[in-house]
């Protein structure tokens, strides 16, 4: 926002209705508070620009640039219904307009994650929900309320002509600023601030923590220590687009991190943590001191527990390099692929490789893929979808041994059922284990499975030490009377991003409890078909299905006793995000509400 935060990590929220832009950014307040020391001046300049509708310069960024503002007529005020979303063309941009409590708000029309049209989502109580992957934005400020979007949507000043009742919106008229993203400016490090935040891990949670610290005014040092050799990248694409190199998957550019003075230590692991000395021992022998430590090491792929894993062409998918090597080897009509495990990674890899290799065979322990996630009906239909495309399945068995030739290359996969499969390459998709072994000799508590228990603000048992992402076991629900909160582990990309932000805001003294600010949401894509899942249902005893599973157009409600815990949809938008909106309001959906009609309950979303 053109603010150079070099003096203090303290932040001050803006007034809700201020409209500020710099570069391609719009003003943001509400869910992500921020400093406003220069914002009031910029807001005044903006208001003057709007009134004069003339060329002006908004300063404060590294590069001041001349802009022009133009006012567009969109519609009549009476054409907008309460809580309705409409899209209008304004020059080269599309503008999404909503009316709430008689007030009109205008913003960018596309989600900043993958460009989904937001008007195909829902508007509910001041929030815009994207139907594709569950991102959520504040309609007044454009701020991110829920990931996986990394950037807010721009918001635009609205003027309703008192004489004609015309709704008018003021936009920048710069062709090179046609993006509908509104990237928030990062502050820089200051010599006046001696605090150091060390973040171990550069995945979604580590990236989000570092970025949020700089967006919200932290001016100490921010150091990310990572085993990776590349910038933080979109890990969700590794199993869906295995040919993409790391630089095509980066969440942000190197220039972006440099502008925010975010430091990286690449290709280095951590051997130990001394919480009393507030230091981290690196695998290269260096010792890093910290004021705050954020552990975001994520998970490591679970290896295949059988003889023969030393052979060549056996892969665990964790990095872009792994994905690229699998693609390069299996993109050959003479190569036979065996995938062990029916996890999302395993099934997505099968979908990606089936039209490239000679054959793709999936081996699974259960009777049906995803049976413990979606239930048997949906799991079986997704298996059939893969089979229709040529993927073979061998279920209710495991790998007993891997055999190779004299050159040390994999040639056969021997199953415990006695069957032997020809295999030139094997990809394991057996889930992940928490990467926390280096903490076992520290005072940081691990649970019996190796996860790190944290509270609702991602704090561990040790002062100034936080754990986020796939390694964290956290309270998803608020504590009820006479009932201890159950800690859960949810390895979703969206959840990891939210963990990182929560830890950063806790360091700054700004956070809200994680159970009040996020709802689990994930998606999977296979053969161009997207499955959306909202909620958390580790144990369910009934699945209520509406629609047509055979034609891949359905909504399924996962229930435990009389309560709906999660919703699974395919080609049934926007039901998944409607359930997300319900959970964000801390409301409960009962089985009785969905037995006869999958959508009648959605009328309660706008109720006070």
Beta strands, then each sheet from edge to edge (+ up, - down):
strand 1: 21-22
strand 2: 25-26
strand 3: 56-58
strand 4: 65-67
strand 5: 69-76
strand 6: 85-90
strand 7: 93-100
strand 8: 103-108
strand 9: 122-124
strand 10: 127-129
strand 11: 136-138
strand 12: 144-146
strand 13: 152-153
strand 14: 155-160
strand 15: 166-172
strand 16: 181-182
strand 17: 196-200
strand 18: 221-225
strand 19: 262-265
strand 20: 270-274
strand 21: 279-282
strand 22: 287-289
strand 23: 292-295
strand 24: 299-301
strand 25: 314-316
strand 26: 336-340
strand 27: 359-363
strand 28: 392-394
strand 29: 399-404
strand 30: 410-415
strand 31: 420-422
strand 32: 425-428
strand 33: 432-434
strand 34: 452-453
strand 35: 465-467
strand 36: 472-475
strand 37: 487-488
strand 38: 521-526
strand 39: 529-535
strand 40: 542-548
strand 41: 553-560
strand 42: 563-570
sheet 1: 1+ 2-
sheet 2: 3+ 4-
sheet 3: 5+ 15- 14+ 8- 7+ 6-
sheet 4: 9+ 10- 11+ 12-
sheet 5: 13+ 16-
sheet 6: 19+ 18+ 17+ 23+ 35+
sheet 7: 20+ 21- 22+
sheet 8: 24+ 33-
sheet 9: 25+ 32+ 26+ 27+ 28+
sheet 10: 29+ 30- 31+
sheet 11: 34+ 36+ 37-
sheet 12: 38+ 39- 42+ 41- 40+
end
